[in-house]
Each structure stands twice: as C-alpha cells, then as structure tokens.
C-alpha cells in the first residue's frame, strides 16, 4: 500500500492505534484488532502474539511515511560528531 497518498493526520491516527495495539499485546491481551479505510480500499486485521512481527512491520511502515514528511518526532535529538585531537 502506498502510504504517500494518505494525509498526515490519518497516518498519525493509525500510528497511535497501532502503538496502542502493540501495548495491549505486550501487557498480555491475547488478540487485538485494527482496521483502516481509504477512499479506494479498506483493511482489517487481528494480531496475536504469534504474528507480533507483522504488527511491528506495519508500525514501521507508518513511522517511515511520517518520518519522510517530518511529522514524526525523534525520541532523542541527534548528536553531532565528536572530534578528537592528538
């Protein structure tokens, strides 16, 4: 799916939902469900601990799309290089 055509607000909402689903799986819920729709398609899925990797991949795709737009805050600021003189 091309996430480049989805608006930023929708991507942020999907990202928050996916992170909440990952949290639910991490604290012991057996199954979580996510769904989204676009004007041309819709998708739904249920994630269990067995397919947690798929959920992580989906979160990564959304995060990459948001980062490409500069809409995803970094966890910590980048550090500049340290110069060493001898």
QUIJO-V618204 format. One record per residue. RES is the residue in one small letter. PHI is phi in degrees with one decimal (none if undefined). OMEGA is omega in degrees with one decimal (none if undefined). D_LAST is the distance of its C-alpha to the last C-alpha in Angstrom with 2 decimals. Layout:
RES_PHI_OMEGA_D_LAST, RES_PHI_OMEGA_D_LAST
This chain:
x_none_179.2_52.04, x_-85.6_-178.6_50.41, x_-79.7_179.0_48.96, x_-67.2_-178.7_48.13, x_-92.6_-179.9_51.72, x_-89.8_-178.9_51.81, x_-69.8_-174.3_51.24, x_-62.6_-179.2_48.27, x_-62.2_178.5_50.49, x_-66.1_178.7_52.13, x_-62.3_178.4_48.84, x_-63.9_178.3_47.61, x_-65.3_178.2_50.89, x_-62.1_-179.5_50.65, x_-62.3_179.2_47.08, x_-63.6_178.5_48.23, x_-64.1_-179.3_51.24, x_-66.8_177.0_49.24, x_-65.9_176.8_46.76, x_-65.4_177.7_49.80, x_-64.7_177.7_51.30, x_-63.7_176.9_48.16, x_-61.2_179.8_48.25, x_-61.1_177.2_51.93, x_-65.5_-176.3_51.27, x_-68.1_-178.7_48.45, x_-94.4_169.5_50.71, x_112.1_174.7_53.47, x_-65.7_-173.6_55.75, x_-78.2_-176.9_57.17, x_-153.1_173.6_57.38, x_-129.7_-179.2_56.33, x_-119.5_175.3_57.68, x_-130.5_173.1_56.13, x_-149.3_175.2_57.84, x_-149.6_177.7_57.16, x_-142.7_175.0_59.15, x_-123.1_179.8_58.64, x_-55.8_-177.2_61.41, x_-101.0_-176.0_61.58, x_-158.5_173.8_60.88, x_-145.7_-178.0_60.41, x_-147.9_176.9_58.72, x_-140.5_179.3_59.03, x_-158.9_174.8_57.65, x_-113.8_-178.2_57.75, x_-113.8_177.2_54.68, x_-121.6_177.2_54.84, x_-55.4_-179.1_52.18, x_-68.6_179.4_52.90, x_-115.8_177.5_51.71, x_-61.9_-179.8_48.90, x_-62.0_177.6_46.57, x_-64.7_177.6_48.76, x_-64.3_177.9_48.46, x_-62.4_178.1_44.67, x_-65.3_178.8_44.76, x_-62.5_177.6_47.04, x_-61.2_178.7_44.75, x_-63.4_178.6_41.84, x_-63.6_179.4_43.92, x_-66.3_179.9_44.89, x_-62.3_177.7_41.36, x_-62.6_179.1_40.11, x_-64.1_178.5_42.94, x_-69.5_-180.0_42.17, x_-65.9_178.5_38.43, x_-63.4_178.4_39.27, x_-91.3_-177.1_41.29, x_74.6_-175.3_38.65, x_-100.9_-179.0_41.17, x_-111.6_-178.8_39.36, x_-71.1_177.7_37.08, x_-76.5_-179.7_33.83, x_-64.4_177.0_33.54, x_-146.9_-178.1_30.26, x_-68.5_177.7_28.25, x_-71.2_177.2_25.48, x_-101.6_177.2_21.93, x_-85.2_-178.4_19.51, x_-65.9_178.2_16.29, x_-101.1_178.7_13.24, x_-92.8_179.8_10.14, x_-118.9_178.3_6.73, x_-113.4_177.9_3.79, x_-114.8_none_0.00
